[in-house]
């Protein structure tokens, strides 16, 4: 189960270079239900996500690089490329700050995953977070993957 909130970011923190950064490339084989392939640095996976906004089922399966490359040609829409910064928060939470590249730049989104719904509902976002778009499917990566 994935429980997360998502925010638009209009002003980046000044000290991003302090935090670990991952290079992510992902494409969607299907958006209803969501079936995604992802390269995360040197790790490859296939993901299924159920429908929903703040709470969704999520299953990840490992892929080989060859399998990922094979499935890449079957992606519908745009291949999403982004840099993900991992910024720690109190109470063992982490901000996943995504800076999109290519034609989605300069879009920046932050996601925070939670251990339970109550923690998610009572979360106080840092001052530098923008609009809470958790309940707008517009900013799901599966929607962003659809070519304009």
C-alpha positions in Angstrom: 0.0 0.0 0.0 1.3 3.4 -0.9 0.1 6.4 1.1 1.5 9.7 -0.2 0.9 13.4 -0.5 2.1 15.5 -3.5 3.0 19.2 -3.8 3.9 21.6 -6.5 7.2 23.3 -5.8 7.9 26.8 -7.1 11.0 27.6 -5.1 13.7 25.0 -4.6 15.7 24.7 -1.4 19.1 26.4 -1.6 21.1 23.3 -0.4 20.0 20.6 -2.8 23.6 19.4 -3.4 23.7 18.2 0.2 21.1 15.4 -0.5 21.4 12.2 -2.4 20.1 12.4 -6.0 18.8 9.6 -8.2 18.4 9.7 -12.0 15.1 8.3 -13.0 13.6 7.4 -16.3 10.1 5.9 -16.5 7.5 5.0 -19.1 4.0 3.7 -19.0 2.8 0.6 -20.7 -0.8 1.3 -19.5 -2.3 4.2 -17.5 -5.6 2.5 -16.4 -4.5 0.4 -14.5 -1.1 2.0 -14.1 1.7 -0.3 -15.4 5.1 1.4 -15.4 8.7 0.5 -16.1 11.4 2.4 -14.4 15.2 2.8 -14.5 16.3 4.3 -11.1 20.1 4.8 -11.4 21.2 1.2 -12.2 18.0 -0.6 -10.9 15.1 -1.6 -13.2 11.6 -2.5 -12.2 8.0 -3.0 -13.4 5.3 -1.4 -11.2 1.5 -1.9 -11.0 -0.5 0.8 -9.2 -4.2 0.7 -8.5 -6.5 3.6 -9.0 -6.8 6.2 -6.2 -5.2 9.5 -5.2 -3.6 9.6 -1.7 -3.9 5.8 -1.1 -3.2 3.2 -3.7 -2.0 -0.4 -3.9 1.5 -0.7 -5.4 3.5 -3.7 -6.5 7.1 -3.6 -7.7 8.8 -6.4 -9.5 12.5 -6.4 -10.5 13.5 -6.3 -14.1 16.8 -7.0 -15.8 18.3 -4.2 -17.9 17.6 -6.3 -21.1 13.9 -6.7 -20.1 13.7 -3.0 -19.4 15.2 -2.1 -22.8 12.8 -4.5 -24.5 9.8 -3.0 -22.8 11.0 0.5 -23.5 9.8 0.3 -27.1 6.3 -0.5 -25.9 5.9 2.7 -23.8 2.9 4.8 -24.6 3.3 8.6 -24.6 6.4 10.4 -23.3 9.3 8.8 -21.4 9.6 10.8 -18.2 13.1 11.8 -17.1 13.7 13.4 -13.7 16.2 13.9 -10.9 15.0 12.8 -7.5 16.5 14.4 -4.4 15.9 12.5 -1.1 15.5 15.0 1.7 15.0 13.7 5.3 12.2 14.9 7.5 11.6 14.3 11.2 9.8 11.0 12.3 11.5 8.9 9.6 9.7 10.7 6.7 11.5 11.6 3.5 10.7 14.2 0.8 11.2 12.9 -2.7 11.8 16.1 -4.7 11.4 15.4 -8.4 12.9 17.9 -10.9 11.6 17.0 -14.3 13.7 17.2 -17.4 12.9 17.5 -21.2 9.6 18.9 -22.2 8.2 18.7 -18.6 10.9 21.1 -17.3 10.8 23.2 -15.2 8.1 21.2 -13.3 9.1 20.3 -9.7 7.0 18.1 -7.5 7.5 16.8 -4.0 6.1 13.6 -2.6 6.1 12.4 1.0 5.1 8.8 1.7 3.5 7.9 5.1 3.2 4.8 7.2 -0.5 5.4 7.7 -3.5 7.5 6.6 -3.7 9.5 9.9 0.0 10.6 9.7 -0.7 11.7 6.0 -3.8 13.7 6.9 -2.0 15.6 9.7 1.2 16.3 7.9 2.4 19.9 8.0 4.3 20.7 4.8 7.6 22.7 5.0 7.2 26.4 4.1 8.9 26.0 0.7 6.2 23.5 -0.5 3.6 25.0 -2.9 0.1 23.9 -3.6 -1.1 20.5 -2.3 -2.0 18.5 -5.4 -2.5 15.2 -3.7 -6.2 15.0 -4.8 -5.6 16.1 -8.4 -4.8 13.2 -10.7 -3.3 15.8 -13.1 0.1 15.5 -11.4 0.3 11.7 -11.3 3.3 10.7 -13.5 1.0 8.4 -15.5 -1.0 11.5 -16.5 2.2 13.5 -17.2 3.4 10.7 -19.5 0.5 11.4 -21.9 1.9 13.3 -24.9 0.4 16.8 -25.4 
